[in-house]
């Protein structure tokens, strides 16, 4: 696959724009990046990636702290400055100092001061995962990036879909194909689909009782049992506090971070087939469908595990 073709396809994914800063060997370092994403609320983790060939890779491989700034729509010139090579990027820029003396840019849409938690090899990039130690945010509109240039807000549009008209099949099949690769990797770690789903709930929402977790799982048709809790606690993946709330141990969090990164990569790959307008339309229509089902549906949800199993059998055959 040609790198240029891949870059053009991935350019269909609309992202925000960030500036990542750190201090290394007495120098202030900053660069523009759009590879930022959230990972977990408890612990609070975010990630971004940097090309291995970047002149700044050694700095970020050897520092313990960095700051991610989500830029506002009025900070396009600041983004351009920090994307320019061989200049003093901080000249004339108003900033203060944060943890370990890392530069903190002002007036951003949001700002996250992070301690480096993990580094992962991501092909031609290194993925940096940071624990958020402090943050600030405002109501500013974010700066957007699409197809190699800055973008403005987009609105629903797009073309009609394929001839396959069975809505149940299309939604279930799309979900299966988006998640199957990650689900198989989770199974290799000894995690069932319900374990993976429940771990995601805890990662995003923080410690919770089994009742709280099952309330979140309800829409999926899955249910976590006491036997599941005992099995996973024995494996060292989860632990209970004095209030019987479940949380992930370090051994439980680390594989989930890797699975999350793989899921986001799979999602980005799938979205590359759509324009920004088509993605907006797809999200809008699916949200409308969910609202309609929740308004008109009965209490509870129809379990979809049978559908997933049927689809698995269909693929295996």
DAVENWO-V461975 format. One record per residue. N is the residue number from 1. RES is the residue in three letters. D_LAST is the distance of its C-alpha to the last C-alpha in whole Angstrom. Layout:
# DAVENWO-V461975
<<N;RES;D_LAST> <N;RES;D_LAST>>
This chain:
# DAVENWO-V461975
<<1;UNK;29> <2;UNK;32> <3;UNK;34> <4;UNK;36> <5;UNK;33> <6;UNK;31> <7;UNK;34> <8;UNK;35> <9;UNK;31> <10;UNK;32> <11;UNK;35> <12;UNK;34> <13;UNK;33> <14;UNK;37> <15;UNK;38> <16;UNK;41> <17;UNK;44> <18;UNK;45> <19;UNK;48> <20;UNK;48> <21;UNK;51> <22;UNK;52> <23;UNK;55> <24;UNK;55> <25;UNK;58> <26;UNK;61> <27;UNK;59> <28;UNK;57> <29;UNK;54> <30;UNK;52> <31;UNK;49> <32;UNK;47> <33;UNK;43> <34;UNK;40> <35;UNK;38> <36;UNK;39> <37;UNK;37> <38;UNK;37> <39;UNK;35> <40;UNK;37> <41;UNK;40> <42;UNK;41> <43;UNK;41> <44;UNK;42> <45;UNK;40> <46;UNK;39> <47;UNK;38> <48;UNK;39> <49;UNK;38> <50;UNK;41> <51;UNK;40> <52;UNK;41> <53;UNK;44> <54;UNK;45> <55;UNK;49> <56;UNK;49> <57;UNK;46> <58;UNK;48> <59;UNK;50> <60;UNK;47> <61;UNK;46> <62;UNK;49> <63;UNK;50> <64;UNK;50> <65;UNK;50> <66;UNK;49> <67;UNK;49> <68;UNK;47> <69;UNK;48> <70;UNK;47> <71;UNK;49> <72;UNK;50> <73;UNK;50> <74;UNK;54> <75;UNK;53> <76;UNK;52> <77;UNK;55> <78;UNK;54> <79;UNK;50> <80;UNK;52> <81;UNK;54> <82;UNK;52> <83;UNK;50> <84;UNK;53> <85;UNK;53> <86;UNK;57> <87;UNK;58> <88;UNK;60> <89;UNK;57> <90;UNK;59> <91;UNK;62> <92;UNK;64> <93;UNK;61> <94;UNK;62> <95;UNK;60> <96;UNK;61> <97;UNK;60> <98;UNK;57> <99;UNK;56> <100;UNK;57> <101;UNK;59> <102;UNK;55> <103;UNK;56> <104;UNK;56> <105;UNK;56> <106;UNK;57> <107;UNK;56> <108;UNK;52> <109;UNK;50> <110;UNK;49> <111;UNK;50> <112;UNK;48> <113;UNK;50> <114;UNK;47> <115;UNK;48> <116;UNK;45> <117;UNK;43> <118;UNK;40> <119;UNK;39> <120;UNK;36> <121;UNK;35> <122;UNK;33> <123;UNK;32> <124;UNK;36> <125;UNK;37> <126;UNK;38> <127;UNK;37> <128;UNK;40> <129;UNK;39> <130;UNK;43> <131;UNK;44> <132;UNK;46> <133;UNK;49> <134;UNK;51> <135;UNK;50> <136;UNK;52> <137;UNK;51> <138;UNK;52> <139;UNK;51> <140;UNK;51> <141;UNK;49> <142;UNK;47> <143;UNK;47> <144;UNK;43> <145;UNK;42> <146;UNK;39> <147;UNK;39> <148;UNK;41> <149;UNK;44> <150;UNK;45> <151;UNK;44> <152;UNK;45> <153;UNK;44> <154;UNK;41> <155;UNK;41> <156;UNK;38> <157;UNK;37> <158;UNK;34> <159;UNK;32> <160;UNK;30> <161;UNK;26> <162;UNK;24> <163;UNK;23> <164;UNK;20> <165;UNK;23> <166;UNK;21> <167;UNK;22> <168;UNK;20> <169;UNK;17> <170;UNK;19> <171;UNK;20> <172;UNK;18> <173;UNK;15> <174;UNK;18> <175;UNK;19> <176;UNK;15> <177;UNK;15> <178;UNK;19> <179;UNK;19> <180;UNK;16> <181;UNK;17> <182;UNK;20> <183;UNK;19> <184;UNK;17> <185;UNK;21> <186;UNK;22> <187;UNK;20> <188;UNK;22> <189;UNK;25> <190;UNK;25> <191;UNK;24> <192;UNK;22> <193;UNK;21> <194;UNK;24> <195;UNK;26> <196;UNK;26> <197;UNK;26> <198;UNK;30> <199;UNK;31> <200;UNK;30> <201;UNK;33> <202;UNK;35> <203;UNK;35> <204;UNK;36> <205;UNK;38> <206;UNK;40> <207;UNK;41> <208;UNK;40> <209;UNK;40> <210;UNK;37> <211;UNK;38> <212;UNK;38> <213;UNK;34> <214;UNK;33> <215;UNK;35> <216;UNK;33> <217;UNK;30> <218;UNK;30> <219;UNK;29> <220;UNK;25> <221;UNK;25> <222;UNK;25> <223;UNK;28> <224;UNK;30> <225;UNK;32> <226;UNK;35> <227;UNK;33> <228;UNK;31> <229;UNK;34> <230;UNK;35> <231;UNK;32> <232;UNK;32> <233;UNK;36> <234;UNK;36> <235;UNK;34> <236;UNK;36> <237;UNK;34> <238;UNK;36> <239;UNK;40> <240;UNK;42> <241;UNK;45> <242;UNK;48> <243;UNK;47> <244;UNK;44> <245;UNK;42> <246;UNK;39> <247;UNK;39> <248;UNK;37> <249;UNK;38> <250;UNK;39> <251;UNK;36> <252;UNK;34> <253;UNK;35> <254;UNK;34> <255;UNK;30> <256;UNK;30> <257;UNK;32> <258;UNK;30> <259;UNK;27> <260;UNK;29> <261;UNK;29> <262;UNK;26> <263;UNK;25> <264;UNK;28> <265;UNK;27> <266;UNK;23> <267;UNK;25> <268;UNK;28> <269;UNK;25> <270;UNK;24> <271;UNK;27> <272;UNK;28> <273;UNK;27> <274;UNK;29> <275;UNK;33> <276;UNK;35> <277;UNK;36> <278;UNK;32> <279;UNK;32> <280;UNK;35> <281;UNK;34> <282;UNK;30> <283;UNK;32> <284;UNK;34> <285;UNK;32> <286;UNK;30> <287;UNK;33> <288;UNK;34> <289;UNK;31> <290;UNK;32> <291;UNK;35> <292;UNK;35> <293;UNK;32> <294;UNK;35> <295;UNK;38> <296;UNK;36> <297;UNK;34> <298;UNK;35> <299;UNK;35> <300;UNK;32> <301;UNK;29> <302;UNK;26> <303;UNK;23> <304;UNK;20> <305;UNK;18> <306;UNK;17> <307;UNK;15> <308;UNK;14> <309;UNK;12> <310;UNK;11> <311;UNK;10> <312;UNK;9> <313;UNK;6> <314;UNK;5> <315;UNK;5> <316;UNK;4> <317;UNK;0>>
